[in-house]
Amino acid sequence: MKPPSALLTAPVLPLVARLALPNALAMGAATAVSIAETAYVGALGTSALAGLALVFPMVMLMQTMSAGAMGGGVSSAIARALGAGDEERARLLVFHALVIALIAASVFSFVFLAFGEPIFRLLGGAGAPLQEALIYSKIVFAGAIAVWLTNTLASTVRGAGNMRVPSSAMLLVAVLQVVLGGGLGLGLGPFPRYGMAGVAMGYVVANAIPALYLFWFMRSSQARAKLTLRGVGLRKEMFIDILKVGGVSLISPLQTIATVLVLTRLMAWFGEQALAGYGIGARLEFLLIPIAFAIGGACIPLVGMAVGADNAARAKKIAWTGGAIGACLAGAIGLVVTIAPGAWSGLFSADARVLAAANEYLRIAGPAFIFFGLGHGLYFASQGSGQILGPVLAGTLRLAIVAVGGWLLAVNSMPAWTMFSLVGFAMFAYGCACALRSRR
């Protein structure tokens, strides 16, 4: 059976917009959950909120690795197989993707269960916040398999061009996480109060239930690339097809986390207010990535199918369309916070000095969000083509600018606004580097 002709022939812009809409709704729900989680953990006390701040980058690392990085590799491989009309290969790739998810989840569980305490101490954790972080992380990473299965199975469905089912699963995750995390954490309604342990249990269960739903779907006749468990041997070429994109893509979330951690450490040299202000801005940057993924997740299978069908011109047009939409969305957010930074910073602090630093950061870095969105839009589209090295190198350039430039500014006691300007310049360089690479 050949892939649906619309995915290979329909006008690009309306097709991308139509497929991206379910993703956008799911990513919007995920954003709301991030804000809600901060609110109900805050109700548990300052120590709990500080503990969550220690674990948050590592949970985001697992999410972005499983959904955007390895998940992109899975979607790309399946889409290229279907674009070439090879449905048997697509089915084999689904099985191998599941094996990769099981191995990756085991690695995350082992690392954070065995070495979680020294990792969080290295990030500055101590006392009550460290204990809260450990309570939360032990449960979350013990259940890492639920997160990896949900995101991997969702990626296999996306690879076949179906955005509705994985987006429905992501919406279910969001609803369950708020209901169960908030309920078990705070003891709301019929739920007992378990504090941070309850919040963590809510997170794991909220991912486990959609994983079961997606597993059922992939075993049903509704799935275009069906999950087959019997009589399937492990094949080296299938792992290579997924990992040549997904494996290289894993570098990108590591770069993102490293950039934030480096900046956090450097901002501490500029004083508590500058650090707090940057922290508020960094949270917004994290939320720009799911927005870019809403568009990029739709572009991955479209680009992959075009490449599989040997239509390079269409693949490039889809990639640039995704990059342009990502730039417009992130640029619009950047424009808003540049003009009215308090619309974002006011959600997180009432301290006048912290707000002043946050607002200065948003006014300076906000105009560069358009390049951040462009770069990430092209990054996800590049996964579909299987050519991911360029965007990854662009991320390396951004990290190098921040690390080297930030250190020079800090040791020379420059004012905080110079560091904020450097952050904006690094985003500009990242977007331009991705664009230059995608022209080739």
ZIQUI-V829539 format. One record per pair of residues at least 4 apart in sequence whose C-alpha atoms are under 8 Angstrom apart, sorted by the first residue. I is the first residue (numbers start at 1). J is the second residue. D is the distance in Angstrom with one decimal. If there is no record, write none. Layout:
I_J_D ; I_J_D
//
This chain:
1_85_6.8 ; 1_87_7.5 ; 2_82_7.4 ; 2_83_7.8 ; 2_85_5.2 ; 3_7_7.5 ; 3_82_6.1 ; 3_83_6.3 ; 3_85_6.6 ; 4_8_7.3 ; 5_9_5.9 ; 5_10_7.6 ; 6_10_4.8 ; 7_15_7.7 ; 7_161_7.7 ; 7_302_6.4 ; 7_305_7.7 ; 8_302_7.4 ; 8_305_7.0 ; 8_306_6.2 ; 10_15_6.5 ; 11_15_6.2 ; 12_16_6.0 ; 12_317_7.5 ; 12_318_6.2 ; 12_321_7.6 ; 13_17_6.1 ; 13_318_7.8 ; 13_321_6.6 ; 14_18_6.0 ; 15_19_6.2 ; 16_20_5.9 ; 16_295_7.4 ; 16_298_6.3 ; 16_299_6.6 ; 16_318_7.7 ; 16_321_7.9 ; 16_322_7.4 ; 17_21_6.2 ; 17_295_7.8 ; 18_22_7.9 ; 19_23_7.5 ; 19_163_6.1 ; 19_298_5.5 ; 20_24_6.0 ; 20_163_7.6 ; 20_294_5.7 ; 20_295_5.2 ; 20_296_8.0 ; 20_297_7.3 ; 20_298_5.2 ; 21_25_6.4 ; 21_294_7.6 ; 22_26_6.3 ; 22_163_6.3 ; 22_164_6.0 ; 22_167_5.6 ; 22_168_7.9 ; 23_27_6.0 ; 23_163_6.8 ; 23_164_8.0 ; 23_167_5.5 ; 23_293_7.9 ; 23_294_4.7 ; 23_295_7.3 ; 23_297_7.3 ; 23_298_7.6 ; 24_28_5.9 ; 24_291_6.8 ; 24_294_4.8 ; 24_295_7.4 ; 25_29_6.3 ; 25_167_7.6 ; 25_171_7.8 ; 26_30_6.3 ; 26_167_5.4 ; 26_168_7.3 ; 26_170_5.6 ; 26_171_5.2 ; 27_31_6.2 ; 27_170_7.8 ; 27_290_5.7 ; 27_291_6.5 ; 27_294_6.4 ; 28_32_6.3 ; 28_291_7.7 ; 29_33_6.2 ; 29_171_6.4 ; 29_174_6.0 ; 30_34_6.4 ; 30_170_7.7 ; 30_171_7.6 ; 30_174_5.7 ; 31_35_6.6 ; 31_287_6.6 ; 31_290_7.9 ; 32_36_6.1 ; 33_37_5.9 ; 33_174_6.1 ; 33_177_7.4 ; 33_178_6.4 ; 34_38_6.4 ; 35_39_6.4 ; 36_40_6.4 ; 36_178_7.1 ; 37_41_5.9 ; 37_178_7.1 ; 37_181_7.7 ; 37_182_7.4 ; 38_42_5.9 ; 38_49_7.2 ; 39_43_6.5 ; 40_44_6.9 ; 40_182_6.0 ; 40_185_7.7 ; 40_186_7.4 ; 41_45_7.1 ; 41_48_6.3 ; 41_49_5.7 ; 41_52_7.8 ; 41_185_7.6 ; 41_196_7.4 ; 41_199_7.7 ; 42_46_6.4 ; 42_48_6.8 ; 42_49_5.2 ; 43_186_7.8 ; 44_48_6.0 ; 44_49_7.5 ; 44_185_8.0 ; 44_186_7.3 ; 44_195_6.8 ; 44_196_7.9 ; 45_49_6.4 ; 46_50_6.1 ; 47_51_6.0 ; 47_128_5.8 ; 47_129_4.6 ; 47_132_6.9 ; 48_52_6.2 ; 48_129_6.1 ; 48_132_5.6 ; 48_133_7.4 ; 48_196_6.9 ; 49_53_6.3 ; 49_129_7.7 ; 50_54_6.6 ; 50_129_5.5 ; 50_133_8.0 ; 51_55_6.6 ; 51_125_7.6 ; 51_128_7.9 ; 51_129_4.4 ; 51_130_5.8 ; 51_131_7.4 ; 51_132_5.1 ; 51_133_4.2 ; 51_134_7.9 ; 52_56_5.7 ; 52_132_7.5 ; 52_133_5.9 ; 52_136_7.6 ; 53_57_7.5 ; 54_120_6.4 ; 54_123_6.9 ; 54_125_6.9 ; 54_130_7.9 ; 54_133_6.5 ; 55_59_6.3 ; 55_120_7.5 ; 55_133_6.1 ; 55_136_7.9 ; 55_137_6.6 ; 56_60_6.1 ; 57_61_6.1 ; 57_257_6.6 ; 58_62_6.4 ; 59_63_6.2 ; 60_64_6.0 ; 61_65_5.9 ; 61_253_6.2 ; 61_254_7.1 ; 61_257_7.0 ; 62_66_6.0 ; 62_108_7.8 ; 63_67_5.9 ; 63_68_7.7 ; 63_147_7.3 ; 63_148_7.9 ; 63_151_8.0 ; 64_68_5.0 ; 64_69_6.3 ; 64_253_6.2 ; 65_69_4.7 ; 65_70_5.8 ; 65_71_7.5 ; 65_250_5.8 ; 65_253_6.3 ; 66_70_5.3 ; 66_71_5.5 ; 66_101_7.8 ; 66_147_7.6 ; 66_148_5.6 ; 66_151_5.8 ; 66_152_6.5 ; 67_71_4.5 ; 67_72_6.9 ; 67_148_7.9 ; 67_151_5.0 ; 67_152_6.6 ; 67_155_7.1 ; 68_72_5.3 ; 68_293_7.1 ; 68_380_7.8 ; 69_73_6.5 ; 69_246_5.4 ; 69_247_7.6 ; 69_249_4.8 ; 69_250_5.2 ; 69_252_7.4 ; 69_253_7.4 ; 70_74_6.3 ; 70_152_7.7 ; 70_242_7.8 ; 70_243_7.5 ; 70_245_7.5 ; 70_246_4.0 ; 70_247_6.5 ; 70_249_6.7 ; 70_250_6.6 ; 71_75_6.2 ; 71_151_6.7 ; 71_152_5.5 ; 71_155_5.2 ; 71_156_7.8 ; 71_246_6.8 ; 72_76_6.0 ; 72_155_6.9 ; 72_245_7.5 ; 72_246_6.2 ; 72_249_8.0 ; 72_297_7.6 ; 72_300_7.0 ; 72_380_7.2 ; 72_383_6.0 ; 72_384_7.4 ; 73_77_6.2 ; 73_242_5.1 ; 73_243_6.5 ; 73_244_7.5 ; 73_245_4.7 ; 73_246_3.9 ; 73_247_7.6 ; 73_249_7.6 ; 73_383_6.4 ; 73_384_7.7 ; 73_386_7.8 ; 74_78_6.3 ; 74_93_7.6 ; 74_94_7.8 ; 74_97_6.4 ; 74_152_7.4 ; 74_155_6.2 ; 74_156_6.2 ; 74_159_7.1 ; 74_242_5.5 ; 74_246_6.9 ; 75_79_5.9 ; 75_155_5.3 ; 75_156_5.5 ; 75_157_7.7 ; 75_158_6.1 ; 75_159_3.8 ; 75_160_7.6 ; 75_300_6.6 ; 75_301_6.2 ; 75_384_7.4 ; 76_80_6.1 ; 76_159_6.3 ; 76_242_7.6 ; 76_245_7.7 ; 76_300_5.9 ; 76_301_6.0 ; 76_304_5.4 ; 76_383_6.1 ; 76_384_4.5 ; 76_385_7.0 ; 76_386_6.8 ; 77_81_6.3 ; 77_90_7.7 ; 77_93_7.3 ; 77_159_7.6 ; 77_241_6.1 ; 77_242_5.7 ; 77_304_7.3 ; 77_384_7.8 ; 77_386_7.9 ; 78_82_6.2 ; 78_89_7.9 ; 78_90_5.0 ; 78_93_6.5 ; 78_94_7.6 ; 78_156_7.0 ; 78_159_5.3 ; 78_160_6.7 ; 78_225_8.0 ; 78_301_7.9 ; 78_304_8.0 ; 79_83_5.9 ; 79_90_7.8 ; 79_159_4.8 ; 79_160_5.8 ; 79_161_7.6 ; 79_300_7.8 ; 79_301_4.9 ; 79_302_7.4 ; 79_304_4.9 ; 79_305_5.0 ; 79_308_7.4 ; 79_384_7.6 ; 80_84_6.3 ; 80_301_7.6 ; 80_304_4.6 ; 80_305_4.9 ; 80_306_7.6 ; 80_307_6.3 ; 80_308_4.3 ; 80_309_7.7 ; 80_384_7.8 ; 81_85_6.4 ; 81_86_5.2 ; 81_87_6.7 ; 81_89_6.3 ; 81_90_5.6 ; 81_305_7.5 ; 81_308_6.3 ; 82_86_5.4 ; 82_87_5.7 ; 82_90_6.5 ; 82_160_7.2 ; 82_305_6.4 ; 82_308_7.2 ; 83_304_6.9 ; 83_305_3.9 ; 83_306_6.3 ; 83_307_7.1 ; 83_308_4.3 ; 83_309_5.0 ; 84_305_7.2 ; 84_308_4.6 ; 84_309_5.1 ; 86_90_6.6 ; 87_91_6.3 ; 87_225_6.6 ; 88_92_6.4 ; 89_93_6.2 ; 90_94_6.4 ; 90_225_5.7 ; 91_95_6.8 ; 91_225_4.9 ; 91_226_5.6 ; 91_227_6.1 ; 91_228_6.9 ; 92_96_6.4 ; 92_227_7.9 ; 92_228_7.6 ; 92_232_7.4 ; 92_238_7.4 ; 93_97_6.0 ; 93_238_5.9 ; 93_239_7.8 ; 93_242_7.7 ; 94_98_6.4 ; 94_156_6.3 ; 94_225_7.1 ; 94_226_7.4 ; 94_227_5.9 ; 95_99_6.6 ; 95_227_6.0 ; 95_228_6.5 ; 95_229_7.0 ; 95_232_7.9 ; 96_100_6.3 ; 96_234_7.1 ; 96_238_6.7 ; 96_239_6.4 ; 97_101_6.3 ; 97_152_6.9 ; 97_156_7.9 ; 97_239_7.8 ; 97_242_7.4 ; 98_102_6.4 ; 98_149_7.2 ; 98_152_7.0 ; 98_153_7.5 ; 99_103_6.4 ; 100_104_6.1 ; 101_105_6.0 ; 101_145_7.6 ; 101_148_5.5 ; 101_149_6.2 ; 101_152_6.5 ; 102_106_6.3 ; 102_145_6.5 ; 102_148_7.4 ; 102_149_7.5 ; 103_107_6.4 ; 104_108_6.4 ; 104_148_7.6 ; 105_109_6.2 ; 105_144_5.3 ; 105_145_4.9 ; 105_148_6.0 ; 106_110_6.1 ; 106_144_7.5 ; 106_145_7.2 ; 107_111_6.1 ; 108_112_6.2 ; 108_141_6.6 ; 108_144_6.8 ; 109_113_5.8 ; 109_141_4.9 ; 109_142_5.4 ; 109_143_7.5 ; 109_144_6.2 ; 110_114_5.8 ; 110_115_8.0 ; 111_115_5.6 ; 111_116_6.9 ; 112_116_4.2 ; 112_117_8.0 ; 112_137_7.4 ; 112_138_7.2 ; 112_141_6.5 ; 113_137_8.0 ; 113_138_5.9 ; 113_141_7.0 ; 113_142_7.2 ; 115_119_6.3 ; 116_120_6.2 ; 116_134_7.1 ; 116_137_7.6 ; 116_138_7.9 ; 117_121_6.1 ; 117_130_7.7 ; 117_134_6.8 ; 118_122_6.1 ; 119_123_6.5 ; 120_124_6.5 ; 120_125_5.3 ; 120_130_7.0 ; 120_133_7.8 ; 121_125_4.5 ; 121_126_6.3 ; 121_130_7.3 ; 125_129_6.4 ; 125_130_4.9 ; 126_130_4.8 ; 126_131_7.7 ; 127_131_6.6 ; 128_132_6.3 ; 129_133_6.1 ; 130_134_6.2 ; 131_135_6.3 ; 132_136_6.3 ; 132_196_6.6 ; 133_137_5.9 ; 134_138_5.9 ; 135_139_6.9 ; 135_196_6.5 ; 135_197_5.9 ; 136_140_6.3 ; 136_196_5.6 ; 136_197_5.6 ; 136_199_7.4 ; 136_200_5.3 ; 137_141_5.8 ; 137_200_7.5 ; 138_142_5.9 ; 139_143_6.3 ; 139_197_7.1 ; 139_200_5.9 ; 139_201_6.6 ; 139_204_7.7 ; 140_144_6.3 ; 140_200_5.5 ; 140_201_7.1 ; 140_203_7.0 ; 140_204_6.0 ; 143_147_7.4 ; 143_204_5.7 ; 144_148_6.3 ; 144_204_7.6 ; 145_149_5.9 ; 146_150_6.1 ; 146_204_6.5 ; 146_205_7.8 ; 146_207_5.4 ; 146_208_4.7 ; 146_211_6.5 ; 147_151_6.2 ; 147_204_7.4 ; 147_207_5.6 ; 147_208_7.2 ; 147_211_7.9 ; 148_152_5.8 ; 149_153_5.8 ; 149_211_5.8 ; 150_154_6.0 ; 150_207_6.4 ; 150_208_7.3 ; 150_210_6.3 ; 150_211_4.4 ; 150_214_7.0 ; 151_155_6.1 ; 152_156_6.4 ; 153_157_6.5 ; 153_211_7.4 ; 153_214_6.1 ; 153_215_7.0 ; 153_218_7.7 ; 154_158_6.3 ; 154_165_7.7 ; 154_166_4.8 ; 154_169_7.7 ; 154_214_6.8 ; 155_159_6.1 ; 155_166_7.5 ; 156_160_6.9 ; 156_225_7.7 ; 157_161_7.0 ; 157_162_5.8 ; 157_163_7.4 ; 157_165_7.4 ; 157_166_6.7 ; 157_218_7.7 ; 157_223_7.4 ; 157_225_7.6 ; 158_162_5.0 ; 158_163_5.5 ; 158_166_6.9 ; 158_297_7.5 ; 158_298_7.6 ; 158_301_6.8 ; 159_300_7.4 ; 159_301_5.0 ; 160_224_6.5 ; 160_225_6.9 ; 160_301_6.7 ; 161_298_7.7 ; 161_301_5.8 ; 161_302_7.3 ; 162_166_7.6 ; 163_167_6.0 ; 163_298_7.3 ; 164_168_6.1 ; 165_169_6.3 ; 166_170_6.2 ; 166_214_7.7 ; 167_171_6.2 ; 168_172_6.2 ; 169_173_6.3 ; 169_210_5.4 ; 169_213_7.6 ; 169_214_7.4 ; 170_174_6.3 ; 170_210_7.6 ; 171_175_6.3 ; 172_176_6.1 ; 172_206_7.6 ; 172_210_6.7 ; 173_177_5.9 ; 173_206_5.0 ; 173_207_5.6 ; 173_209_8.0 ; 173_210_6.6 ; 174_178_6.4 ; 174_206_7.4 ; 175_179_6.2 ; 175_206_8.0 ; 176_180_5.7 ; 176_181_7.7 ; 176_202_7.3 ; 176_205_7.8 ; 176_206_4.9 ; 177_181_5.2 ; 177_182_7.6 ; 177_202_5.4 ; 177_203_5.3 ; 177_205_7.8 ; 177_206_5.1 ; 178_182_5.5 ; 178_183_7.7 ; 178_202_7.8 ; 179_183_5.7 ; 179_202_7.8 ; 180_184_5.7 ; 180_185_7.9 ; 180_198_7.9 ; 180_199_7.4 ; 180_201_7.8 ; 180_202_4.5 ; 180_203_7.6 ; 180_206_7.4 ; 181_185_5.7 ; 181_198_6.1 ; 181_199_4.1 ; 181_200_6.7 ; 181_201_6.8 ; 181_202_4.0 ; 181_203_6.2 ; 182_186_5.8 ; 182_187_7.7 ; 182_188_7.2 ; 182_198_7.9 ; 182_199_6.3 ; 182_202_7.7 ; 183_187_5.2 ; 183_188_4.6 ; 183_189_6.9 ; 183_191_5.7 ; 183_192_7.7 ; 183_193_7.5 ; 183_198_7.8 ; 184_188_6.9 ; 184_191_5.5 ; 184_192_5.9 ; 184_193_5.4 ; 184_194_5.7 ; 184_195_7.1 ; 184_198_4.4 ; 184_199_6.2 ; 184_201_7.8 ; 184_202_6.9 ; 185_193_5.5 ; 185_194_5.2 ; 185_195_4.3 ; 185_196_5.9 ; 185_197_7.0 ; 185_198_4.3 ; 185_199_4.7 ; 186_192_7.8 ; 186_193_5.2 ; 186_194_7.0 ; 186_195_6.1 ; 186_198_7.9 ; 187_191_5.1 ; 187_192_4.6 ; 187_193_3.7 ; 187_194_7.0 ; 188_192_7.3 ; 188_193_7.4 ; 193_198_7.0 ; 194_198_4.6 ; 194_199_7.7 ; 195_199_6.6 ; 196_200_6.2 ; 197_201_6.1 ; 198_202_6.1 ; 199_203_6.5 ; 200_204_6.4 ; 201_205_6.1 ; 202_206_5.8 ; 203_207_6.5 ; 204_208_6.2 ; 205_209_6.2 ; 206_210_7.2 ; 207_211_6.3 ; 208_212_6.5 ; 209_213_6.5 ; 210_214_6.1 ; 211_215_6.1 ; 212_216_6.2 ; 213_217_6.3 ; 214_218_6.1 ; 215_219_6.3 ; 216_220_6.3 ; 217_221_8.0 ; 217_222_6.8 ; 217_223_6.4 ; 218_222_7.6 ; 218_223_5.3 ; 218_225_7.4 ; 218_226_5.2 ; 218_227_5.3 ; 219_223_7.1 ; 219_226_5.7 ; 219_227_5.3 ; 219_228_7.1 ; 220_226_7.0 ; 221_226_7.3 ; 228_232_7.2 ; 234_238_8.0 ; 235_239_6.8 ; 236_240_6.3 ; 237_241_6.1 ; 238_242_6.5 ; 239_243_5.9 ; 240_244_5.7 ; 241_245_7.4 ; 242_246_5.8 ; 242_247_7.6 ; 243_247_4.4 ; 243_248_7.1 ; 244_248_6.3 ; 244_386_7.3 ; 245_249_5.9 ; 245_383_6.2 ; 245_386_5.6 ; 245_387_7.2 ; 245_388_6.3 ; 246_250_6.3 ; 246_383_8.0 ; 247_251_7.7 ; 248_252_7.9 ; 248_388_7.1 ; 248_389_7.1 ; 248_392_7.7 ; 249_253_7.7 ; 249_383_8.0 ; 249_388_6.8 ; 249_392_7.0 ; 250_254_6.7 ; 251_255_6.1 ; 251_392_6.9 ; 252_256_6.3 ; 252_392_5.8 ; 252_395_6.6 ; 253_257_6.1 ; 254_258_6.0 ; 255_259_5.9 ; 255_395_6.5 ; 255_396_6.8 ; 255_399_6.6 ; 256_260_6.4 ; 256_395_7.8 ; 256_399_7.9 ; 257_261_6.1 ; 258_262_5.9 ; 258_399_7.5 ; 259_263_6.1 ; 259_399_5.5 ; 259_402_7.0 ; 259_403_7.6 ; 260_264_6.0 ; 260_282_7.2 ; 261_265_6.2 ; 262_266_6.2 ; 262_402_7.8 ; 262_403_6.5 ; 263_267_5.8 ; 263_402_7.2 ; 263_403_7.6 ; 263_406_7.5 ; 264_268_6.4 ; 264_275_6.7 ; 264_278_7.6 ; 264_279_7.5 ; 265_269_7.4 ; 266_270_7.5 ; 266_406_6.6 ; 266_407_6.9 ; 266_410_6.7 ; 267_271_7.0 ; 267_274_6.3 ; 267_275_5.0 ; 267_278_7.4 ; 267_416_7.9 ; 267_419_7.9 ; 268_272_6.4 ; 268_274_7.4 ; 268_275_5.4 ; 269_410_6.5 ; 270_274_6.0 ; 270_275_7.1 ; 270_410_7.4 ; 270_413_7.9 ; 270_415_7.4 ; 270_416_6.1 ; 271_275_6.3 ; 272_276_6.1 ; 273_277_6.0 ; 273_353_6.1 ; 273_354_4.8 ; 273_357_6.2 ; 274_278_6.1 ; 274_354_7.0 ; 274_357_5.4 ; 274_358_7.4 ; 274_416_6.7 ; 275_279_6.2 ; 276_280_6.5 ; 276_354_6.1 ; 276_357_7.7 ; 276_358_7.4 ; 277_281_6.5 ; 277_354_5.4 ; 277_355_6.6 ; 277_356_7.6 ; 277_357_4.8 ; 277_358_3.7 ; 277_359_7.5 ; 277_361_7.0 ; 278_282_5.9 ; 278_357_7.5 ; 278_358_6.0 ; 278_361_6.7 ; 279_283_6.3 ; 280_284_6.9 ; 280_345_6.3 ; 280_348_7.2 ; 280_358_6.4 ; 281_285_6.5 ; 281_345_7.6 ; 281_358_6.5 ; 281_361_6.9 ; 281_362_6.5 ; 282_286_6.3 ; 283_287_6.5 ; 284_288_6.5 ; 285_289_7.1 ; 286_290_7.7 ; 287_291_6.8 ; 288_292_6.3 ; 288_330_6.6 ; 288_373_7.3 ; 289_293_6.1 ; 289_373_7.9 ; 289_376_7.2 ; 290_294_6.1 ; 291_295_7.1 ; 291_326_7.5 ; 291_329_7.8 ; 291_330_7.8 ; 292_296_6.0 ; 292_326_5.4 ; 292_330_7.8 ; 292_373_6.2 ; 292_376_6.0 ; 292_377_5.5 ; 293_297_5.3 ; 293_376_7.7 ; 293_377_7.3 ; 293_380_7.0 ; 294_298_6.9 ; 295_299_6.5 ; 295_322_6.0 ; 295_325_7.3 ; 295_326_6.6 ; 295_377_6.9 ; 296_300_6.1 ; 296_322_6.2 ; 296_376_7.8 ; 296_377_5.5 ; 296_378_7.6 ; 296_379_7.8 ; 296_380_4.8 ; 296_381_5.7 ; 297_301_7.6 ; 297_380_6.8 ; 297_381_8.0 ; 298_302_6.9 ; 299_303_5.8 ; 299_318_6.6 ; 299_319_6.7 ; 299_322_6.4 ; 299_380_7.2 ; 299_381_5.4 ; 299_384_7.1 ; 300_304_6.0 ; 300_380_6.3 ; 300_381_5.2 ; 300_382_7.5 ; 300_383_6.2 ; 300_384_4.1 ; 300_385_7.7 ; 301_305_5.9 ; 301_384_6.0 ; 302_306_6.2 ; 302_315_7.3 ; 302_318_7.2 ; 302_384_7.4 ; 303_307_6.1 ; 303_314_7.6 ; 303_315_4.6 ; 303_316_7.6 ; 303_318_6.3 ; 303_319_6.9 ; 303_381_6.6 ; 303_382_8.0 ; 303_384_5.0 ; 303_385_5.9 ; 304_308_6.1 ; 304_315_7.5 ; 304_384_4.4 ; 304_385_5.3 ; 304_386_7.7 ; 305_309_6.0 ; 306_310_6.2 ; 306_311_5.1 ; 306_312_6.6 ; 306_314_6.3 ; 306_315_5.3 ; 307_311_5.6 ; 307_312_5.8 ; 307_315_6.2 ; 307_385_6.2 ; 311_315_6.5 ; 312_316_6.2 ; 313_317_6.3 ; 314_318_6.2 ; 315_319_6.2 ; 315_385_7.4 ; 316_320_6.3 ; 317_321_6.1 ; 318_322_6.2 ; 318_381_7.6 ; 319_323_6.2 ; 319_377_7.7 ; 319_378_6.0 ; 319_381_5.0 ; 319_382_7.0 ; 320_324_6.0 ; 320_378_6.8 ; 321_325_6.2 ; 322_326_6.1 ; 322_377_5.5 ; 322_378_6.7 ; 322_381_6.9 ; 323_327_6.1 ; 323_373_7.2 ; 323_374_4.7 ; 323_375_6.9 ; 323_376_7.3 ; 323_377_4.1 ; 323_378_4.8 ; 323_381_7.8 ; 324_328_6.2 ; 324_374_6.1 ; 324_377_7.4 ; 325_329_6.2 ; 325_374_7.8 ; 325_377_7.6 ; 326_330_6.1 ; 326_370_7.8 ; 326_373_4.7 ; 326_374_5.4 ; 326_376_7.3 ; 326_377_5.1 ; 327_331_5.6 ; 327_369_7.7 ; 327_370_4.6 ; 327_371_6.3 ; 327_372_7.2 ; 327_373_4.3 ; 327_374_4.3 ; 327_375_7.9 ; 327_377_7.3 ; 328_332_6.0 ; 328_370_6.5 ; 328_373_7.5 ; 329_333_6.5 ; 329_370_7.7 ; 329_373_7.2 ; 330_334_6.1 ; 330_369_5.5 ; 330_370_5.2 ; 330_372_7.2 ; 330_373_5.1 ; 331_335_6.1 ; 331_367_7.0 ; 331_368_7.6 ; 331_369_5.3 ; 331_370_3.8 ; 331_371_7.7 ; 331_373_7.1 ; 332_336_6.3 ; 332_370_7.6 ; 333_337_6.4 ; 333_366_7.9 ; 333_369_7.6 ; 334_338_6.0 ; 334_362_7.9 ; 334_365_8.0 ; 334_366_4.3 ; 334_367_5.4 ; 334_368_7.2 ; 334_369_5.3 ; 334_370_6.9 ; 335_339_6.2 ; 335_366_6.5 ; 335_367_6.2 ; 336_340_5.8 ; 336_341_7.1 ; 337_341_4.1 ; 337_342_7.4 ; 337_343_6.9 ; 337_344_6.9 ; 337_362_6.0 ; 337_363_6.7 ; 337_366_6.2 ; 338_362_5.7 ; 338_363_4.2 ; 338_364_7.2 ; 338_365_8.0 ; 338_366_5.3 ; 338_367_6.7 ; 339_363_7.0 ; 341_345_6.3 ; 341_358_7.8 ; 341_359_5.1 ; 341_362_6.0 ; 341_363_6.7 ; 342_346_5.0 ; 342_355_7.6 ; 342_359_6.5 ; 343_347_7.3 ; 344_348_7.8 ; 345_349_6.8 ; 345_355_6.3 ; 345_358_6.3 ; 345_359_6.8 ; 346_350_6.7 ; 346_355_7.1 ; 349_354_7.2 ; 349_355_6.7 ; 350_354_7.8 ; 350_355_7.0 ; 351_355_6.1 ; 352_356_6.1 ; 353_357_6.4 ; 354_358_6.1 ; 355_359_5.9 ; 356_360_6.1 ; 357_361_6.2 ; 358_362_6.2 ; 359_363_6.1 ; 360_364_6.2 ; 360_417_7.2 ; 360_420_8.0 ; 361_365_5.9 ; 361_366_7.7 ; 361_417_7.1 ; 361_420_5.4 ; 362_366_5.0 ; 363_367_7.4 ; 364_417_7.7 ; 364_420_6.3 ; 364_421_6.0 ; 364_424_6.9 ; 365_369_7.1 ; 365_420_6.2 ; 365_421_6.3 ; 365_423_6.5 ; 365_424_4.4 ; 366_424_7.4 ; 367_424_7.6 ; 368_372_6.7 ; 368_424_5.2 ; 368_425_7.2 ; 368_427_6.0 ; 368_428_5.8 ; 369_373_6.2 ; 369_424_7.8 ; 369_427_7.0 ; 370_374_6.2 ; 371_375_6.0 ; 371_427_6.0 ; 371_428_5.2 ; 371_429_7.9 ; 371_430_7.1 ; 371_431_4.4 ; 371_432_7.0 ; 372_376_6.3 ; 372_427_5.3 ; 372_428_7.0 ; 372_430_6.9 ; 372_431_5.6 ; 373_377_6.0 ; 373_431_7.5 ; 374_378_6.2 ; 374_431_5.6 ; 374_434_7.9 ; 374_435_7.7 ; 375_379_6.0 ; 375_391_7.4 ; 375_430_6.3 ; 375_431_4.2 ; 375_432_7.4 ; 375_433_7.9 ; 375_434_5.3 ; 375_435_6.9 ; 376_380_6.3 ; 376_431_7.8 ; 377_381_6.4 ; 378_382_5.9 ; 378_391_7.6 ; 378_434_6.7 ; 378_435_7.3 ; 378_438_7.4 ; 379_383_6.6 ; 379_388_7.0 ; 379_391_5.4 ; 379_392_7.9 ; 379_434_7.3 ; 380_384_7.0 ; 381_385_7.0 ; 382_386_6.4 ; 382_387_5.5 ; 382_388_5.4 ; 382_391_7.7 ; 382_438_7.9 ; 383_387_6.2 ; 383_388_5.5 ; 388_392_6.5 ; 389_393_6.2 ; 390_394_6.3 ; 390_434_6.6 ; 390_437_5.8 ; 390_438_7.8 ; 391_395_6.3 ; 391_433_7.5 ; 391_434_5.2 ; 391_437_7.5 ; 392_396_6.4 ; 393_397_6.3 ; 394_398_6.4 ; 394_429_7.8 ; 394_430_5.2 ; 394_431_7.8 ; 394_433_5.5 ; 394_434_6.0 ; 395_399_6.3 ; 395_430_6.2 ; 396_400_6.1 ; 397_401_6.2 ; 397_426_7.9 ; 397_429_7.6 ; 397_430_6.8 ; 398_402_6.3 ; 398_426_5.0 ; 398_427_6.7 ; 398_429_6.7 ; 398_430_5.6 ; 399_403_6.0 ; 399_426_7.7 ; 400_404_5.9 ; 400_405_7.8 ; 401_405_5.4 ; 401_406_7.6 ; 401_422_7.8 ; 401_426_6.0 ; 402_406_5.3 ; 402_422_6.8 ; 402_423_6.6 ; 402_426_6.5 ; 403_407_6.1 ; 404_408_6.4 ; 405_409_6.2 ; 405_422_7.2 ; 406_410_6.1 ; 406_419_6.3 ; 406_422_7.3 ; 407_411_6.1 ; 408_412_6.2 ; 409_413_6.3 ; 409_414_5.3 ; 409_418_7.4 ; 409_419_6.9 ; 410_414_6.2 ; 414_418_6.7 ; 415_419_7.5 ; 416_420_6.6 ; 417_421_6.1 ; 418_422_6.2 ; 419_423_6.4 ; 420_424_6.5 ; 421_425_6.2 ; 422_426_6.1 ; 423_427_6.5 ; 424_428_6.3 ; 425_429_6.1 ; 426_430_6.1 ; 427_431_6.2 ; 428_432_6.2 ; 429_433_6.0 ; 430_434_6.3 ; 431_435_6.2 ; 432_436_6.1 ; 433_437_6.2 ; 434_438_6.1 ; 435_439_6.4 ; 436_440_7.3
//
